[in-house]
Amino acid sequence: MSTSGPRVRIAPSPTGEPHVGTVYIALFNYLFAKKMGGEFILRIEDTDATRSTPEFEQKVLDALKWTGLTWAEGPDVGGPHGPYRQSDRKAMYQPYGQELLDKGHAFRCFCTPERLEQMREAQRAAGKPPKYDGHCLNLKAEEVTARMEAGEASVIRMKIPTEGSCDFHDGVYGDVSIPWDSVDMQVLIKGDGMPTYHMANVIDDHLMKITHVARGEEWLASVPKHILLYRYFGWQEPVWMHLSLMRNADKSKLSKRKNPTSISYYSALGYLPEALMNFLGLFFIQIAEGEELLSMDELADKFDPDNLSKAGAIFDVQKLDWLNGRWIREKLTPEQFIARTLEWASENERLTEGLKLSQSRISKLGELPQLAGFLLSNDVGVTPASFSGLKTTPGETLEIINTVQADLEKLVEWNVEAIDQELRAVADKLGKKLRVVTPPLFVAMSGSSRSLPLFDSMALLGRSVVRQRLKIAATVVASMVGSE
């Protein structure tokens, strides 16, 4: 690729399972670079040190690779504008914060978290959107120095114009105007010296020579802060493009609480990456009826960034299923189909580890599908009858499932030991023995009360499939609670 073309990036945060919405934005950037002869870059935004983990970063890389996307520069492939991980760039940001202070575009703020919380509460009570009230905006230089020397904690905040509006052009929304008085005096450098998202994002985009910023529409309201930073530093700002968010069929925001949104969920259920990318790519192009089945190259060919829809991308699972079925039937030879099936079953070592767990529990190989089939199944078909043989009442069963579901969300590592510890902690919390807590989970995971060891099974199924099975189980058991 020539470097004279546009440079675009995807900058996910490794704070959870990679979301299908991340891949949707990544695909747009990838197709844009491919169509315009530019470069697509991957950057990991891990400024949220408490929630970012190496495990999740690996999951982001694995998920993006599974989809078939490739990048010219990134944390795994290197490049001339690295490092491509924000935490490795930590030392870079401080001088920029000082530059803004020196130029008078930013100020030191000594407000304590308690003061800020009281301020926000008062604003909310008055029906105003919470934003910084300028308490430290006009401190005299001597006072700032004295407080700094006394070791008082402070952050660096940006100054915002007091009148007028920020007017800019967006590649999707057209001309946008946002009044300055609705923009907060954003913290740029936190007390620990780490930049906030907004500061790091602008500096990184500038240093990585990003020419076009294409991201979700939820960032539209942040553009004024970003434009101000470009102006304060005297840098050329990029072209902005804010894509409509993916939504459910009822127009609500796609969220993991309602629907499975993790890429790992779709790979675990046996969707082909080509079909998923085909499905997502159709949101960015205009096609006639009968032209739906498209490869990545064909999507890039039909891609037209000047003709983008604001209409919102509806994540229609039935359409995805239809496309996936067509890819399986029409695009794979029998040999490829067999190879893909074996590759899918071996993902996360489900098949091999599942067989090892089964060996001591069967007397005939023919019992295997019954015993371990749930590890590969799309849906284990739980019904009220599945839960009716348990010693716990439907109310208790529901409490167990809901508590486990909420507590598993907090797990940083997903493995047998972590799941074991978490479920023992849940049993203690509920004041129940572990052997009372596990049977409802057995049924939720496998559809049966006799199955493979629970903790191992949950580890093999993976976080996103376990989440979905618990959600389905909760719905089934909730329907029983009313009829107790």
C-alpha positions as CSV (number, residue, x, y, z in Angstrom):
1,M,0.0,0.0,0.0
2,S,1.3,3.5,-0.7
3,T,1.7,5.7,2.3
4,S,0.4,8.8,0.5
5,G,-3.2,7.5,1.0
6,P,-5.2,8.1,4.1
7,R,-4.2,6.6,7.4
8,V,-7.0,5.2,9.6
9,R,-7.0,3.3,12.8
10,I,-9.1,1.2,15.2
11,A,-8.2,1.8,18.9
12,P,-10.0,-0.8,21.1
13,S,-9.7,-0.9,24.9
14,P,-8.8,-4.4,26.2
15,T,-11.3,-4.2,29.1
16,G,-13.6,-7.1,28.1
17,E,-14.5,-9.6,25.4
18,P,-14.2,-7.9,22.0
19,H,-17.6,-6.6,20.9
20,V,-19.1,-7.1,17.5
21,G,-19.5,-3.3,17.4
22,T,-15.7,-3.0,17.6
23,V,-15.4,-5.2,14.5
24,Y,-18.1,-3.2,12.7
25,I,-16.0,0.0,13.2
26,A,-12.8,-1.9,12.4
27,L,-14.2,-3.2,9.1
28,F,-15.3,0.3,8.0
29,N,-11.8,1.6,8.6
30,Y,-10.2,-1.5,6.9
31,L,-12.5,-1.1,3.8
32,F,-11.9,2.6,3.7
33,A,-8.1,2.1,3.7
34,K,-8.3,-0.7,1.1
35,K,-10.6,1.4,-1.2
36,M,-8.5,4.6,-0.9
37,G,-5.1,3.0,-1.1
38,G,-4.3,3.9,2.5
39,E,-3.1,2.2,5.7
40,F,-5.1,0.6,8.5
41,I,-3.5,0.7,12.0
42,L,-4.3,-1.0,15.2
43,R,-3.7,0.7,18.5
44,I,-4.5,-0.7,22.0
45,E,-6.0,2.0,24.3
46,D,-5.2,0.7,27.8
47,T,-5.2,3.9,29.8
48,D,-7.8,2.4,32.1
49,A,-5.2,0.5,34.0
50,T,-7.6,-1.0,36.4
51,R,-9.7,-2.8,33.8
52,S,-7.2,-3.4,31.0
53,T,-5.5,-6.8,31.1
54,P,-3.0,-8.7,28.8
55,E,-5.6,-11.5,28.6
56,F,-8.2,-9.2,27.1
57,E,-5.6,-7.6,24.8
58,Q,-4.8,-11.1,23.4
59,K,-8.6,-11.6,23.0
60,V,-8.9,-8.4,21.0
61,L,-6.0,-9.5,18.7
62,D,-7.4,-13.0,18.4
63,A,-10.9,-11.8,17.6
64,L,-9.7,-9.3,15.0
65,K,-7.5,-11.9,13.4
66,W,-10.3,-14.5,13.4
67,T,-12.4,-12.0,11.3
68,G,-9.7,-11.9,8.6
69,L,-8.7,-8.3,9.1
70,T,-5.1,-7.4,8.8
71,W,-3.3,-4.2,9.8
72,A,-0.2,-2.4,8.5
73,E,1.0,-1.4,12.0
74,G,0.1,-2.5,15.5
75,P,1.3,-3.9,18.8
76,D,1.9,-7.3,17.3
77,V,3.5,-6.3,14.0
78,G,5.3,-3.1,15.0
79,G,5.7,-0.1,12.7
80,P,7.4,3.3,12.4
81,H,5.0,5.1,14.8
82,G,5.1,2.8,17.8
83,P,4.7,1.8,20.5
84,Y,1.1,0.9,19.6
85,R,0.0,0.3,23.2
86,Q,-0.9,3.4,25.2
87,S,0.6,2.1,28.5
88,D,3.9,1.8,26.7
89,R,3.6,5.5,25.6
90,K,3.1,6.8,29.2
91,A,6.2,9.0,29.2
92,M,5.1,10.8,26.0
93,Y,2.1,12.6,27.3
94,Q,3.4,14.7,30.3
95,P,5.3,17.3,28.2
96,Y,2.1,17.9,26.2
97,G,0.2,18.6,29.4
98,Q,2.9,21.1,30.4
99,E,2.8,22.7,27.0
100,L,-1.0,23.4,27.4
101,L,-0.4,24.9,30.9
102,D,2.4,27.1,29.6
103,K,0.3,28.3,26.7
104,G,-2.6,29.1,29.1
105,H,-4.9,26.5,27.4
106,A,-5.1,24.3,30.6
107,F,-5.1,24.7,34.4
108,R,-4.2,22.8,37.5
109,C,-7.3,21.6,39.4
110,F,-6.9,20.6,43.1
111,C,-10.6,19.7,43.7
112,T,-11.0,16.5,45.8
113,P,-13.2,13.7,44.6
114,E,-15.6,14.6,47.5
115,R,-15.9,18.2,46.3
116,L,-16.6,17.1,42.7
117,E,-19.2,14.6,43.8
118,Q,-21.0,17.3,45.9
119,M,-20.8,19.6,42.9
120,R,-22.3,17.0,40.6
121,E,-25.1,16.1,43.1
122,A,-26.0,19.8,43.4
123,Q,-26.1,20.2,39.6
124,R,-28.2,17.0,39.2
125,A,-30.6,18.3,41.8
126,A,-31.0,21.5,39.9
127,G,-31.7,19.5,36.7
128,K,-28.4,20.5,35.0
129,P,-26.0,18.2,33.3
130,P,-23.1,17.6,35.6
131,K,-19.9,19.4,34.5
132,Y,-16.9,21.1,36.1
133,D,-17.8,24.5,37.6
134,G,-14.4,26.2,37.1
135,H,-13.6,26.3,40.8
136,C,-9.8,26.2,40.2
137,L,-9.8,28.0,36.8
138,N,-8.5,31.3,38.1
139,L,-6.0,30.3,40.8
140,K,-3.0,32.6,40.9
141,A,0.3,31.1,39.8
142,E,1.9,31.5,43.2
143,E,-0.9,29.6,44.9
144,V,-0.7,26.8,42.4
145,T,3.1,26.5,42.9
146,A,2.7,26.6,46.7
147,R,0.1,23.9,46.7
148,M,2.1,21.7,44.3
149,E,5.2,22.1,46.5
150,A,3.2,21.1,49.5
151,G,2.5,17.8,47.7
152,E,-1.2,18.5,47.1
153,A,-2.8,16.2,44.5
154,S,-3.9,17.8,41.3
155,V,-5.0,17.1,37.7
156,I,-4.6,19.1,34.5
157,R,-7.9,20.3,33.0
158,M,-8.5,22.0,29.6
159,K,-10.0,25.4,29.2
160,I,-13.1,25.8,27.1
161,P,-14.3,28.9,25.2
162,T,-17.2,30.6,27.1
163,E,-19.3,31.7,24.1
164,G,-20.2,30.6,20.6
165,S,-20.2,27.0,19.3
166,C,-17.9,24.4,17.8
167,D,-18.8,24.0,14.2
168,F,-17.3,21.1,12.1
169,H,-18.1,18.9,9.2
170,D,-18.7,15.2,9.7
171,G,-18.4,12.6,6.9
172,V,-21.7,11.0,7.9
173,Y,-23.7,13.7,9.7
174,G,-22.7,16.7,7.6
175,D,-22.4,20.0,9.3
176,V,-22.5,19.8,13.1
177,S,-22.7,22.7,15.6
178,I,-22.2,22.1,19.4
179,P,-22.4,25.1,21.8
180,W,-19.2,25.5,23.9
181,D,-21.2,25.9,27.1
182,S,-22.3,22.2,26.8
183,V,-18.6,21.1,26.7
184,D,-16.9,20.1,30.0
185,M,-13.5,21.3,31.2
186,Q,-12.1,17.8,30.6
187,V,-9.4,16.3,32.8
188,L,-6.4,15.8,30.4
189,I,-3.7,14.4,32.8
190,K,-4.9,12.4,35.8
191,G,-3.3,12.6,39.3
192,D,-1.2,9.5,38.5
193,G,0.3,11.2,35.5
194,M,-1.6,9.1,33.0
195,P,-3.5,10.9,30.3
196,T,-7.3,10.5,30.0
197,Y,-8.8,9.0,26.9
198,H,-9.3,12.3,25.2
199,M,-5.8,13.6,25.6
200,A,-4.0,10.3,24.7
201,N,-6.4,9.8,21.7
202,V,-5.6,13.1,20.1
203,I,-1.8,13.0,20.7
204,D,-1.6,9.4,19.5
205,D,-3.7,10.2,16.4
206,H,-1.4,13.1,15.6
207,L,1.9,11.3,16.2
208,M,0.6,8.3,14.2
209,K,-0.3,10.6,11.3
210,I,-4.0,9.5,11.3
211,T,-5.8,11.5,8.6
212,H,-9.4,10.2,9.0
213,V,-11.0,9.3,12.3
214,A,-14.0,6.9,11.8
215,R,-15.7,5.7,15.0
216,G,-19.1,5.2,16.6
217,E,-21.6,8.1,16.9
218,E,-21.3,8.0,20.7
219,W,-18.0,10.0,20.2
220,L,-19.7,12.8,18.3
221,A,-20.3,14.9,21.4
222,S,-16.5,14.6,22.3
223,V,-15.4,16.1,19.0
224,P,-15.3,19.7,20.3
225,K,-12.8,18.7,23.0
226,H,-10.7,16.9,20.4
227,I,-10.9,19.8,17.9
228,L,-9.8,22.2,20.7
229,L,-6.8,20.1,21.5
230,Y,-5.7,20.1,17.8
231,R,-6.1,23.9,17.8
232,Y,-4.3,24.4,21.1
233,F,-1.3,22.3,19.8
234,G,-1.5,24.0,16.4
235,W,-2.0,20.6,14.6
236,Q,-3.9,19.7,11.4
237,E,-7.2,18.0,12.5
238,P,-8.3,14.8,10.8
239,V,-11.5,14.2,8.8
240,W,-14.3,13.1,11.2
241,M,-16.7,10.3,10.4
242,H,-19.1,9.1,13.0
243,L,-20.9,5.9,12.2
244,S,-24.4,5.0,13.4
245,L,-24.3,2.5,16.2
246,M,-25.4,-1.1,15.8
247,R,-28.9,-1.6,17.2
248,N,-31.3,-4.4,18.0
249,A,-34.3,-4.9,15.8
250,D,-36.4,-2.8,18.3
251,K,-33.8,0.1,17.8
252,S,-32.4,-0.3,21.3
253,K,-28.6,-0.2,21.6
254,L,-26.8,-3.5,21.1
255,S,-25.6,-4.5,24.6
256,K,-24.4,-7.7,26.1
257,R,-27.2,-7.5,28.7
258,K,-29.8,-8.1,25.9
259,N,-28.0,-10.0,23.3
260,P,-24.7,-11.9,22.8
261,T,-22.3,-9.2,21.4
262,S,-18.9,-10.9,21.9
263,I,-17.0,-12.1,18.8
264,S,-16.1,-15.2,20.8
265,Y,-19.8,-16.1,21.1
266,Y,-20.3,-16.0,17.3
267,S,-17.1,-18.1,16.7
268,A,-18.2,-20.6,19.4
269,L,-21.6,-21.1,17.8
270,G,-20.0,-21.9,14.4
271,Y,-20.5,-18.7,12.4
272,L,-18.0,-18.3,9.6
273,P,-15.9,-15.2,9.9
274,E,-16.5,-14.5,6.2
275,A,-20.2,-14.5,6.8
276,L,-20.0,-12.2,9.8
277,M,-17.9,-9.7,7.9
278,N,-20.2,-10.0,4.8
279,F,-23.1,-9.3,7.1
280,L,-21.4,-6.2,8.7
281,G,-20.1,-5.0,5.4
282,L,-23.6,-4.7,3.9
283,F,-24.2,-1.8,6.2
284,F,-21.6,0.3,4.3
285,I,-22.6,-0.4,0.7
286,Q,-25.5,-0.1,-1.7
287,I,-26.4,-3.3,-3.5
288,A,-29.2,-4.8,-5.6
289,E,-31.3,-7.8,-4.5
290,G,-29.4,-11.0,-5.1
291,E,-25.9,-9.5,-4.6
292,E,-25.7,-10.1,-0.9
293,L,-23.0,-12.8,-0.8
294,L,-19.7,-10.8,-0.9
295,S,-16.1,-11.4,0.1
296,M,-13.9,-8.8,1.8
297,D,-12.4,-7.8,-1.6
298,E,-15.9,-7.4,-3.2
299,L,-17.0,-5.3,-0.2
300,A,-14.0,-3.0,-0.6
301,D,-14.8,-2.7,-4.3
302,K,-18.4,-1.6,-3.7
303,F,-17.5,0.6,-0.7
304,D,-18.3,4.3,-1.2
305,P,-17.4,6.5,1.8
306,D,-19.3,9.5,0.2
307,N,-22.6,7.6,0.3
308,L,-23.0,6.5,3.9
309,S,-26.2,5.8,5.6
310,K,-27.2,7.6,8.9
311,A,-30.0,5.1,9.2
312,G,-28.4,2.9,11.8
313,A,-27.2,-0.7,11.4
314,I,-29.8,-3.2,12.6
315,F,-28.1,-6.3,14.0
316,D,-30.6,-8.8,12.5
317,V,-29.6,-12.3,13.7
318,Q,-32.0,-14.0,11.2
319,K,-30.2,-12.2,8.3
320,L,-26.8,-13.3,9.7
321,D,-28.0,-16.9,10.0
322,W,-29.3,-16.8,6.4
323,L,-26.0,-15.4,5.1
324,N,-24.0,-17.9,7.2
325,G,-26.0,-20.8,5.9
326,R,-25.4,-19.6,2.3
327,W,-21.7,-19.3,2.9
328,I,-21.6,-22.9,4.3
329,R,-23.6,-24.3,1.4
330,E,-22.4,-22.2,-1.5
331,K,-18.8,-21.1,-0.7
332,L,-17.2,-24.1,0.8
333,T,-16.2,-27.3,-0.9
334,P,-17.0,-30.5,1.0
335,E,-13.3,-30.8,2.0
336,Q,-13.2,-27.1,3.2
337,F,-16.5,-27.7,5.1
338,I,-15.0,-30.7,6.9
339,A,-11.8,-28.8,7.7
340,R,-13.7,-25.8,9.0
341,T,-15.9,-28.1,11.2
342,L,-12.9,-29.7,12.8
343,E,-11.2,-26.4,13.3
344,W,-14.3,-25.0,15.0
345,A,-14.7,-28.0,17.3
346,S,-11.1,-27.7,18.3
347,E,-11.3,-24.0,19.1
348,N,-10.4,-23.3,22.7
349,E,-9.6,-27.1,22.9
350,R,-13.3,-27.8,23.5
351,L,-13.2,-31.2,21.7
352,T,-10.0,-32.6,23.1
353,E,-10.4,-31.4,26.7
354,G,-14.1,-32.4,26.6
355,L,-13.1,-36.0,25.5
356,K,-10.5,-36.1,28.3
357,L,-13.2,-35.1,30.9
358,S,-15.5,-37.7,29.4
359,Q,-13.2,-40.8,29.5
360,S,-13.8,-41.7,33.2
361,R,-17.6,-41.2,32.9
362,I,-18.7,-43.5,30.1
363,S,-18.9,-47.2,29.5
364,K,-19.5,-46.9,25.7
365,L,-18.2,-44.4,23.2
366,G,-21.8,-44.1,22.0
367,E,-22.6,-42.2,25.2
368,L,-20.3,-39.3,24.2
369,P,-22.8,-37.2,22.3
370,Q,-25.2,-37.4,25.2
371,L,-22.6,-36.6,27.8
372,A,-20.4,-34.0,26.1
373,G,-22.5,-32.7,23.2
374,F,-23.4,-29.6,25.1
375,L,-19.8,-28.3,24.6
376,L,-20.5,-27.9,20.9
377,S,-24.2,-27.3,21.0
378,N,-25.8,-24.0,20.0
379,D,-28.7,-24.4,22.4
380,V,-29.0,-27.0,25.2
381,G,-32.8,-26.6,25.1
382,V,-33.6,-26.0,28.8
383,T,-37.3,-26.0,29.8
384,P,-39.0,-25.7,33.2
385,A,-38.9,-29.5,33.3
386,S,-35.1,-29.4,33.1
387,F,-35.0,-27.5,36.5
388,S,-38.0,-29.3,38.2
389,G,-35.9,-32.1,39.7
390,L,-33.7,-29.8,41.7
391,K,-33.7,-29.6,45.5
392,T,-33.9,-25.8,45.4
393,T,-37.2,-24.0,44.8
394,P,-37.5,-22.0,41.6
395,G,-37.0,-18.8,43.7
396,E,-33.8,-20.1,45.2
397,T,-32.6,-21.4,41.8
398,L,-33.2,-18.0,40.2
399,E,-31.3,-16.3,43.0
400,I,-28.3,-18.7,42.5
401,I,-28.3,-18.1,38.7
402,N,-28.6,-14.3,39.0
403,T,-25.9,-14.1,41.7
404,V,-23.5,-16.3,39.7
405,Q,-24.2,-14.4,36.5
406,A,-23.4,-11.0,38.1
407,D,-20.3,-12.3,40.0
408,L,-18.8,-14.1,37.0
409,E,-18.8,-10.7,35.1
410,K,-16.2,-9.5,37.6
411,L,-13.7,-12.3,36.8
412,V,-10.6,-10.9,35.2
413,E,-9.1,-14.3,34.3
414,W,-11.4,-17.0,32.9
415,N,-10.1,-20.4,33.9
416,V,-11.1,-23.4,36.1
417,E,-9.4,-22.0,39.3
418,A,-11.0,-18.6,39.0
419,I,-14.4,-20.1,38.3
420,D,-14.0,-22.5,41.2
421,Q,-13.1,-19.7,43.6
422,E,-15.9,-17.5,42.4
423,L,-18.6,-20.1,42.8
424,R,-17.4,-21.0,46.3
425,A,-17.6,-17.3,47.2
426,V,-21.1,-17.2,45.8
427,A,-22.1,-20.2,47.9
428,D,-20.7,-18.4,51.0
429,K,-22.5,-15.2,50.1
430,L,-25.8,-17.0,49.7
431,G,-25.2,-19.1,52.9
432,K,-25.6,-22.3,50.9
433,K,-23.4,-25.4,50.5
434,L,-21.5,-25.6,47.2
435,R,-23.4,-28.8,46.3
436,V,-26.7,-26.8,46.5
437,V,-25.4,-24.0,44.2
438,T,-23.9,-26.2,41.5
439,P,-26.9,-28.3,40.3
440,P,-28.9,-25.4,38.8
441,L,-25.7,-24.4,37.0
442,F,-25.2,-27.9,35.6
443,V,-28.6,-27.8,34.1
444,A,-28.0,-24.2,32.7
445,M,-24.8,-25.3,31.0
446,S,-25.6,-28.8,29.7
447,G,-29.4,-29.1,29.8
448,S,-29.0,-32.1,32.1
449,S,-28.2,-32.9,35.7
450,R,-25.6,-35.5,34.8
451,S,-22.7,-34.1,32.9
452,L,-19.0,-33.3,32.8
453,P,-17.3,-31.5,35.8
454,L,-19.0,-28.0,36.0
455,F,-16.0,-25.7,36.5
456,D,-14.1,-27.4,33.6
457,S,-17.1,-27.2,31.4
458,M,-17.6,-23.5,32.1
459,A,-14.0,-22.8,31.3
460,L,-14.2,-24.6,28.0
461,L,-17.5,-23.1,27.0
462,G,-16.0,-19.6,27.4
463,R,-17.2,-16.5,29.0
464,S,-19.6,-15.3,26.4
465,V,-21.4,-18.7,25.9
466,V,-21.7,-19.1,29.7
467,R,-23.2,-15.7,30.0
468,Q,-25.8,-16.5,27.3
469,R,-26.7,-19.9,28.8
470,L,-27.2,-18.3,32.3
471,K,-29.4,-15.6,30.8
472,I,-31.6,-18.2,29.0
473,A,-31.7,-20.3,32.2
474,A,-32.7,-17.2,34.3
475,T,-35.6,-16.5,31.8
476,V,-36.9,-20.1,32.0
477,V,-36.7,-20.3,35.8
478,A,-38.3,-16.8,36.2
479,S,-41.3,-18.2,34.4
480,M,-41.6,-20.9,37.1
481,V,-41.3,-18.6,40.0
482,G,-44.8,-17.1,39.4
483,S,-46.4,-20.5,39.5
484,E,-44.8,-21.8,42.7
